[in-house]
Amino acid sequence: MNKVWKALDDPTRRRILELLRSGPRSAGELGAEFDMSAASMSHHLGTLADAGLVEREKKGQFVYYELNTTVFQDLLEWILAMKGQDR
C-alpha cells in the first residue's frame, strides 16, 4: 500500500492516471501530453506500474499502459474500512 500512496503523491502521475481513464495509451501518446523528457516519463510510468496502478503490455515496438482497476478497488475498500473505524 505504501507504493500506491507514493505513486499517487505526484501530480504528474495522477494526471497520467486521469488520461488512462479513457483507455489504454502508448508511452509515446502519454509522453506527448507532458513537457518532460522520455526518461522522466519512463520513471513516472515505472512508478505507477511498480505500485500496481497500471499494467503494461508490449505490442510490437510500443508499450501500452492501462489502469489496473483491481488496485483501485482495493484502495477504495481500505479507505472505506478506515472510515468505518471512526464510528
C-alpha positions as protocol buffer text, in pm:
chain_id: "A"
residue {
  index: 1
  type: MET
  ca { x: 0 y: 0 z: 0 }
}
residue {
  index: 2
  type: ASN
  ca { x: 294 y: 237 z: 62 }
}
residue {
  index: 3
  type: LYS
  ca { x: 393 y: 219 z: -304 }
}
residue {
  index: 4
  type: VAL
  ca { x: 40 y: 315 z: -405 }
}
residue {
  index: 5
  type: TRP
  ca { x: 41 y: 623 z: -181 }
}
residue {
  index: 6
  type: LYS
  ca { x: 386 y: 724 z: -306 }
}
residue {
  index: 7
  type: ALA
  ca { x: 271 y: 691 z: -666 }
}
residue {
  index: 8
  type: LEU
  ca { x: -45 y: 894 z: -602 }
}
residue {
  index: 9
  type: ASP
  ca { x: 150 y: 1168 z: -424 }
}
residue {
  index: 10
  type: ASP
  ca { x: 280 y: 1313 z: -752 }
}
residue {
  index: 11
  type: PRO
  ca { x: 56 y: 1540 z: -967 }
}
residue {
  index: 12
  type: THR
  ca { x: 212 y: 1414 z: -1291 }
}
residue {
  index: 13
  type: ARG
  ca { x: 131 y: 1055 z: -1203 }
}
residue {
  index: 14
  type: ARG
  ca { x: -223 y: 1150 z: -1104 }
}
residue {
  index: 15
  type: ARG
  ca { x: -264 y: 1321 z: -1442 }
}
residue {
  index: 16
  type: ILE
  ca { x: -136 y: 1008 z: -1619 }
}
residue {
  index: 17
  type: LEU
  ca { x: -398 y: 804 z: -1436 }
}
residue {
  index: 18
  type: GLU
  ca { x: -666 y: 1052 z: -1541 }
}
residue {
  index: 19
  type: LEU
  ca { x: -557 y: 1019 z: -1905 }
}
residue {
  index: 20
  type: LEU
  ca { x: -576 y: 641 z: -1882 }
}
residue {
  index: 21
  type: ARG
  ca { x: -940 y: 655 z: -1769 }
}
residue {
  index: 22
  type: SER
  ca { x: -1036 y: 683 z: -2136 }
}
residue {
  index: 23
  type: GLY
  ca { x: -850 y: 361 z: -2219 }
}
residue {
  index: 24
  type: PRO
  ca { x: -504 y: 223 z: -2292 }
}
residue {
  index: 25
  type: ARG
  ca { x: -240 y: 455 z: -2434 }
}
residue {
  index: 26
  type: SER
  ca { x: 113 y: 405 z: -2554 }
}
residue {
  index: 27
  type: ALA
  ca { x: 402 y: 557 z: -2365 }
}
residue {
  index: 28
  type: GLY
  ca { x: 454 y: 795 z: -2657 }
}
residue {
  index: 29
  type: GLU
  ca { x: 92 y: 910 z: -2651 }
}
residue {
  index: 30
  type: LEU
  ca { x: 116 y: 974 z: -2278 }
}
residue {
  index: 31
  type: GLY
  ca { x: 451 y: 1149 z: -2314 }
}
residue {
  index: 32
  type: ALA
  ca { x: 307 y: 1387 z: -2574 }
}
residue {
  index: 33
  type: GLU
  ca { x: 77 y: 1526 z: -2304 }
}
residue {
  index: 34
  type: PHE
  ca { x: 368 y: 1648 z: -2089 }
}
residue {
  index: 35
  type: ASP
  ca { x: 666 y: 1877 z: -2128 }
}
residue {
  index: 36
  type: MET
  ca { x: 929 y: 1635 z: -1997 }
}
residue {
  index: 37
  type: SER
  ca { x: 1197 y: 1402 z: -2121 }
}
residue {
  index: 38
  type: ALA
  ca { x: 1125 y: 1045 z: -2222 }
}
residue {
  index: 39
  type: ALA
  ca { x: 1340 y: 932 z: -1930 }
}
residue {
  index: 40
  type: SER
  ca { x: 1126 y: 1128 z: -1683 }
}
residue {
  index: 41
  type: MET
  ca { x: 806 y: 991 z: -1834 }
}
residue {
  index: 42
  type: SER
  ca { x: 950 y: 640 z: -1815 }
}
residue {
  index: 43
  type: HIS
  ca { x: 1027 y: 694 z: -1446 }
}
residue {
  index: 44
  type: HIS
  ca { x: 668 y: 803 z: -1374 }
}
residue {
  index: 45
  type: LEU
  ca { x: 521 y: 512 z: -1569 }
}
residue {
  index: 46
  type: GLY
  ca { x: 756 y: 272 z: -1392 }
}
residue {
  index: 47
  type: THR
  ca { x: 650 y: 405 z: -1052 }
}
residue {
  index: 48
  type: LEU
  ca { x: 283 y: 358 z: -1142 }
}
residue {
  index: 49
  type: ALA
  ca { x: 348 y: 6 z: -1269 }
}
residue {
  index: 50
  type: ASP
  ca { x: 556 y: -83 z: -963 }
}
residue {
  index: 51
  type: ALA
  ca { x: 265 y: 28 z: -742 }
}
residue {
  index: 52
  type: GLY
  ca { x: 31 y: -189 z: -946 }
}
residue {
  index: 53
  type: LEU
  ca { x: -181 y: 107 z: -1054 }
}
residue {
  index: 54
  type: VAL
  ca { x: -118 y: 45 z: -1423 }
}
residue {
  index: 55
  type: GLU
  ca { x: -50 y: -259 z: -1631 }
}
residue {
  index: 56
  type: ARG
  ca { x: 176 y: -253 z: -1934 }
}
residue {
  index: 57
  type: GLU
  ca { x: 171 y: -461 z: -2247 }
}
residue {
  index: 58
  type: LYS
  ca { x: 422 y: -457 z: -2527 }
}
residue {
  index: 59
  type: LYS
  ca { x: 269 y: -464 z: -2876 }
}
residue {
  index: 60
  type: GLY
  ca { x: 533 y: -460 z: -3144 }
}
residue {
  index: 61
  type: GLN
  ca { x: 763 y: -166 z: -3081 }
}
residue {
  index: 62
  type: PHE
  ca { x: 523 y: 8 z: -2846 }
}
residue {
  index: 63
  type: VAL
  ca { x: 438 y: -33 z: -2479 }
}
residue {
  index: 64
  type: TYR
  ca { x: 76 y: 34 z: -2387 }
}
residue {
  index: 65
  type: TYR
  ca { x: -42 y: 127 z: -2041 }
}
residue {
  index: 66
  type: GLU
  ca { x: -387 y: 84 z: -1888 }
}
residue {
  index: 67
  type: LEU
  ca { x: -542 y: 126 z: -1545 }
}
residue {
  index: 68
  type: ASN
  ca { x: -538 y: -171 z: -1311 }
}
residue {
  index: 69
  type: THR
  ca { x: -880 y: -123 z: -1159 }
}
residue {
  index: 70
  type: THR
  ca { x: -828 y: -405 z: -908 }
}
residue {
  index: 71
  type: VAL
  ca { x: -579 y: -193 z: -713 }
}
residue {
  index: 72
  type: PHE
  ca { x: -819 y: 100 z: -713 }
}
residue {
  index: 73
  type: GLN
  ca { x: -1094 y: -125 z: -576 }
}
residue {
  index: 74
  type: ASP
  ca { x: -861 y: -248 z: -301 }
}
residue {
  index: 75
  type: LEU
  ca { x: -765 y: 110 z: -218 }
}
residue {
  index: 76
  type: LEU
  ca { x: -1129 y: 219 z: -201 }
}
residue {
  index: 77
  type: GLU
  ca { x: -1218 y: -74 z: 24 }
}
residue {
  index: 78
  type: TRP
  ca { x: -930 y: 17 z: 256 }
}
residue {
  index: 79
  type: ILE
  ca { x: -1040 y: 381 z: 271 }
}
residue {
  index: 80
  type: LEU
  ca { x: -1399 y: 282 z: 344 }
}
residue {
  index: 81
  type: ALA
  ca { x: -1284 y: 39 z: 613 }
}
residue {
  index: 82
  type: MET
  ca { x: -1080 y: 318 z: 776 }
}
residue {
  index: 83
  type: LYS
  ca { x: -1382 y: 548 z: 766 }
}
residue {
  index: 84
  type: GLY
  ca { x: -1587 y: 277 z: 936 }
}
residue {
  index: 85
  type: GLN
  ca { x: -1334 y: 266 z: 1221 }
}
residue {
  index: 86
  type: ASP
  ca { x: -1414 y: 630 z: 1307 }
}
residue {
  index: 87
  type: ARG
  ca { x: -1756 y: 530 z: 1437 }
}
